[in-house]
């Protein structure tokens, strides 16, 4: 089993959409995949055709008198599963969020890949969300813009991989930043995800982009990313 934790270098870079798209792409490569939402905003469910008013999730299940976090598991299609966060009142998040080291060990026999949707990193370069076991493949999602460049320059990226999302090859700034990062950032993933309206439309259809628009540029990019991750796992 390979655990991949995705978080944004900053908020609003499309991390949740990327988790859903990558999960669907890996499933298309005959992998057993579980996507876990570790973000209190509980948005990953919206890419998996769950109702807007759905409140069930691993965090809410733990609050029930006899609830278990695993009871919130949702089968998207055969071999592709989602564990939503759930909807909690403000300030209700409890210590259960810090128990994922043991939980991931319990899940490892059932899945080939577990993808974690993590909150954006905290000041100082520390990932948001619960502590995780090692080894975990960590990917920071970013855009080729001045804000992300400033964060990379001041806080760095540690040993995490960097994935450029919403890349627009027409933009001179984005091309320059991608070239600069390629020279300075040793763990920049060679596959970028191009800016594509299909990614935004997929969320409106409550589905991953690979399901909504399988022939779109973004879908091809994400499938290439999934293949690259599989190759990385084989090399490891």
Secondary structure in CASP SS format (residue, H / E / C, confidence):
PFRMAT SS
TARGET T0000
AUTHOR 0000-0000-0000
METHOD secondary structure of the structure
MODEL  1
X C 1.00
X E 1.00
X E 1.00
X E 1.00
X E 1.00
X E 1.00
X E 1.00
X E 1.00
X C 1.00
X C 1.00
X C 1.00
X C 1.00
X C 1.00
X C 1.00
X H 1.00
X H 1.00
X H 1.00
X H 1.00
X H 1.00
X H 1.00
X H 1.00
X H 1.00
X H 1.00
X H 1.00
X H 1.00
X H 1.00
X H 1.00
X H 1.00
X C 1.00
X C 1.00
X C 1.00
X C 1.00
X E 1.00
X E 1.00
X E 1.00
X E 1.00
X E 1.00
X C 1.00
X C 1.00
X C 1.00
X C 1.00
X C 1.00
X C 1.00
X H 1.00
X H 1.00
X H 1.00
X H 1.00
X C 1.00
X C 1.00
X C 1.00
X C 1.00
X C 1.00
X C 1.00
X C 1.00
X C 1.00
X C 1.00
X C 1.00
X H 1.00
X H 1.00
X H 1.00
X H 1.00
X C 1.00
X C 1.00
X C 1.00
X C 1.00
X C 1.00
X C 1.00
X C 1.00
X H 1.00
X H 1.00
X H 1.00
X H 1.00
X E 1.00
X E 1.00
X E 1.00
X E 1.00
X E 1.00
X C 1.00
X C 1.00
X E 1.00
X E 1.00
X E 1.00
X E 1.00
X C 1.00
X C 1.00
X C 1.00
X C 1.00
X C 1.00
X C 1.00
X C 1.00
X C 1.00
X C 1.00
X C 1.00
X C 1.00
X H 1.00
X H 1.00
X H 1.00
X H 1.00
X C 1.00
X H 1.00
X H 1.00
X H 1.00
X H 1.00
X H 1.00
X H 1.00
X H 1.00
X H 1.00
X C 1.00
X C 1.00
X C 1.00
X C 1.00
X C 1.00
X E 1.00
X E 1.00
X E 1.00
X E 1.00
X E 1.00
X C 1.00
X C 1.00
X C 1.00
X C 1.00
X C 1.00
X C 1.00
X C 1.00
X C 1.00
X C 1.00
X C 1.00
X C 1.00
X C 1.00
X C 1.00
X C 1.00
X C 1.00
X C 1.00
X C 1.00
X C 1.00
X C 1.00
X E 1.00
X E 1.00
X E 1.00
X E 1.00
X E 1.00
X E 1.00
X C 1.00
X C 1.00
X C 1.00
X H 1.00
X H 1.00
X H 1.00
X H 1.00
X H 1.00
X H 1.00
X H 1.00
X H 1.00
X H 1.00
X H 1.00
X C 1.00
X C 1.00
X C 1.00
X C 1.00
X C 1.00
X E 1.00
X E 1.00
X E 1.00
X E 1.00
X C 1.00
X C 1.00
X E 1.00
X C 1.00
X C 1.00
X C 1.00
X C 1.00
X H 1.00
X H 1.00
X H 1.00
X H 1.00
X H 1.00
X H 1.00
X H 1.00
X H 1.00
X H 1.00
X H 1.00
X H 1.00
X H 1.00
X H 1.00
X C 1.00
X C 1.00
X C 1.00
X E 1.00
X C 1.00
X C 1.00
X C 1.00
X C 1.00
X C 1.00
X E 1.00
X C 1.00
X C 1.00
X H 1.00
X H 1.00
X H 1.00
X H 1.00
X H 1.00
X H 1.00
X H 1.00
X H 1.00
X C 1.00
X C 1.00
X C 1.00
X C 1.00
X H 1.00
X H 1.00
X H 1.00
X H 1.00
X C 1.00
X C 1.00
X C 1.00
X C 1.00
X H 1.00
X H 1.00
X H 1.00
X H 1.00
X H 1.00
X H 1.00
X H 1.00
X H 1.00
X H 1.00
X H 1.00
X H 1.00
X H 1.00
X H 1.00
X H 1.00
X H 1.00
X H 1.00
X H 1.00
X H 1.00
X H 1.00
X C 1.00
END
